Amino acid sequence: MDFLMKTVESYRTACTNLQSQLIENQQALIKVQKELSDCKSEKLESMEKVVKSSVADSVKEEFKSYSSVVSTPQPTAPVICQKALTSVVKSVVEEEDRSRNFLVFGLPEEEDEGLETRISEVLEEVGLKPKLEAQRIGKKKSASVIRPVKVCVSSSLIVSQILRNARNLRGSEKFKTVYISPDRSPEQREARKELVASMRAQALAEPHKKFYIKEGQIHSADRNT
């Protein structure tokens, strides 16, 4: 019986010691956790200060850059006056309208002529039959002077085709004295006039060559080729 009581007491003492050790271990763990928590807080506070400082410095630099740009005088765009703008728009519109026109020279004038019908006959010789409007330009000065005809069609593409095929009129018995040209502006007509004069001078200087104008340039070739 005494042995049993001693054994129970021994177990009770061991349990008490274990409980005491466990409490000490728990207290030590709580202390370590607190130290870790304090350390983390300090690091977080330090990182927060660094980030805030970095952001503040960046904002200051950006503000300085912006202030510098704002304070620096910027070049101003050239001011276009209304008169100049109107002139440019008018020029563009006129050029667009002119691209749908062409001129017919050398078509004899007749009394009560059906001009559009006659122009259609001319264009049939170059292989085209577009819808068109036609009128003589300039005042009638004398019977010997034939006024040119201004012709308007629906698109610049048709004009290009007509000008490309206009050489076919040379072989036409009825319209061999007729020729077709673009509807040029006054500046273009002056430039063309100078170009033709230059070509004629070259033709006189080199009679063994034939000269022609293509795309605003003077070209030449031997007459024998």
LINLINZI-V477232 format. One record per pair of residues at least 24 apart in sequence whose C-alpha atoms are under 10 Angstrom apart, sorted by the first residue. I is the first residue (numbers start at 1). J is the second residue. D is the distance in Angstrom with one decimal. If there is no record, write none. Layout:
i->(I;I)
j->(J;J)
d->(D;D)
This chain:
i->(91;94;95;95;95;96;96;97;97;97;97;98;98;98;98;98;98;99;99;99;99;99;99;99;99;99;99;99;99;100;100;100;100;100;100;100;100;100;100;100;100;101;101;101;101;101;101;101;101;101;101;101;101;101;101;101;101;101;102;102;102;102;102;102;102;102;102;102;102;102;102;102;102;102;103;103;103;103;103;103;103;103;103;103;103;103;103;103;103;104;104;104;104;104;104;104;104;104;104;104;104;104;105;105;105;105;105;105;105;105;105;105;106;106;106;106;106;106;106;106;106;106;106;107;107;107;107;107;107;107;107;107;108;108;108;108;108;108;108;108;108;109;109;109;109;109;109;109;109;109;115;115;116;116;119;119;121;121;122;122;122;122;122;122;122;122;123;123;123;123;123;123;124;125;125;125;125;125;125;125;125;125;125;126;126;126;126;126;126;126;126;126;126;127;127;127;127;127;128;128;128;128;129;129;130;130;130;130;130;148;149;150;150;150;151;151;152;159;188;191;192;192)
j->(185;185;183;184;185;155;156;152;155;156;183;152;156;182;183;184;185;152;153;154;155;156;157;158;159;160;182;183;184;151;152;153;154;155;156;157;158;159;160;182;183;132;133;134;150;151;152;153;154;155;156;158;159;160;181;182;183;184;134;149;150;151;152;153;156;159;160;162;163;180;181;182;183;184;134;135;136;137;148;149;150;151;152;179;180;181;182;183;184;134;136;147;148;149;150;151;178;179;180;181;182;183;146;147;148;149;150;177;178;179;180;181;145;146;147;148;149;175;176;177;178;179;180;146;147;148;149;175;176;177;178;179;143;144;145;146;147;148;175;177;178;136;140;143;144;145;146;147;148;149;149;151;149;151;149;151;174;175;166;169;172;174;175;178;179;180;162;165;166;168;169;180;169;165;166;167;168;169;170;171;172;174;175;161;162;163;164;165;166;167;168;169;172;161;162;165;166;168;158;161;162;165;158;162;154;155;158;159;162;180;180;181;182;183;182;183;183;183;216;216;216;217)
d->(9.9;8.9;9.6;8.9;8.0;9.7;8.6;8.8;9.3;8.9;9.7;8.5;8.6;8.5;6.0;7.3;8.1;9.1;9.5;10.0;7.6;5.2;8.8;9.8;7.5;9.0;8.0;7.3;8.8;8.4;5.8;5.7;6.5;5.2;4.5;8.0;7.8;6.2;9.1;9.2;8.4;9.6;9.5;9.6;6.9;5.5;4.5;6.4;8.9;8.5;7.6;9.5;6.8;10.0;9.4;7.0;5.7;9.1;9.8;8.4;6.1;5.4;6.7;8.5;9.6;6.8;9.4;8.8;8.3;7.1;5.9;4.6;4.7;8.4;9.4;9.8;9.5;9.5;6.5;5.5;4.7;6.0;8.9;8.5;5.7;5.3;6.0;5.8;9.0;9.7;9.4;9.1;5.6;5.0;6.6;7.5;7.0;5.9;4.7;6.6;8.9;9.5;7.8;7.3;4.8;6.6;9.1;8.3;5.6;5.4;6.3;8.0;9.4;6.4;7.8;6.9;8.9;8.6;9.1;5.8;4.6;6.6;9.0;7.1;8.2;7.4;8.0;7.7;9.7;7.4;5.7;8.4;9.8;9.6;9.1;6.2;8.4;9.3;9.8;9.3;8.8;9.1;10.0;8.6;9.8;9.1;6.5;7.7;9.4;9.9;8.6;9.9;9.8;8.6;8.7;8.2;9.8;9.3;9.5;8.0;9.3;8.8;6.9;8.4;9.6;9.8;7.5;9.2;8.4;9.9;9.0;9.8;9.9;9.0;8.5;9.9;6.9;6.5;9.9;9.2;7.1;9.4;8.4;9.1;6.9;9.1;8.9;5.4;6.0;7.9;5.7;6.8;9.4;9.4;8.4;7.6;9.4;8.9;8.7;8.3;7.2;9.0;9.8;9.8;8.1;9.9;7.7;9.8;9.8;9.7;9.5;10.0;9.7;7.8;10.0;8.9;9.7;9.8;10.0;9.0;7.8;9.9)
